[in-house]
Amino acid sequence: MAEDPYLICTAEQMNEIGANRGDWNKHFMLIADVNMGAYGGTAEASKSYFGEPLCETIIAGDVNGDCKVDFTDIEILLVHWLEEN
């Protein structure tokens, strides 16, 4: 089951999705509790967006976490617009 590329059960797999833009339009299923704290530099379940530090201020609409709201954020939103589980 863990070999299926669409099933996520580790922090490493979750981080890999964020790092690969080509995966953003695919569907994944989380099948285990994943603590992303190691990627945010803490033991708690937190994660910096795509391996980069969090912005000083969180901006509503900044989907990809690059500290600005731009057409890339809109693109990500539109790729998933009206999707159903």
QUIWO-V680632 format. One record per residue. RES is the residue in one letter. PHI is phi as a letter, one per 40 degrees, with the letter a starting at -180 (* if undefined). Layout:
# QUIWO-V680632
res->RES phi->PHI
res->RES phi->PHI
This chain:
# QUIWO-V680632
res->M phi->*
res->A phi->c
res->E phi->c
res->D phi->c
res->P phi->c
res->Y phi->c
res->L phi->b
res->I phi->b
res->C phi->b
res->T phi->b
res->A phi->c
res->E phi->c
res->Q phi->c
res->M phi->c
res->N phi->c
res->E phi->c
res->I phi->c
res->G phi->c
res->A phi->c
res->N phi->b
res->R phi->d
res->G phi->c
res->D phi->c
res->W phi->c
res->N phi->b
res->K phi->c
res->H phi->b
res->F phi->b
res->M phi->b
res->L phi->c
res->I phi->b
res->A phi->a
res->D phi->c
res->V phi->b
res->N phi->c
res->M phi->c
res->G phi->d
res->A phi->c
res->Y phi->c
res->G phi->b
res->G phi->g
res->T phi->b
res->A phi->c
res->E phi->c
res->A phi->c
res->S phi->b
res->K phi->a
res->S phi->c
res->Y phi->c
res->F phi->f
res->G phi->g
res->E phi->c
res->P phi->c
res->L phi->c
res->C phi->c
res->E phi->c
res->T phi->b
res->I phi->c
res->I phi->b
res->A phi->d
res->G phi->g
res->D phi->c
res->V phi->c
res->N phi->c
res->G phi->g
res->D phi->c
res->C phi->g
res->K phi->a
res->V phi->b
res->D phi->a
res->F phi->c
res->T phi->c
res->D phi->c
res->I phi->c
res->E phi->d
res->I phi->c
res->L phi->c
res->L phi->c
res->V phi->d
res->H phi->b
res->W phi->c
res->L phi->g
res->E phi->c
res->E phi->b
res->N phi->c
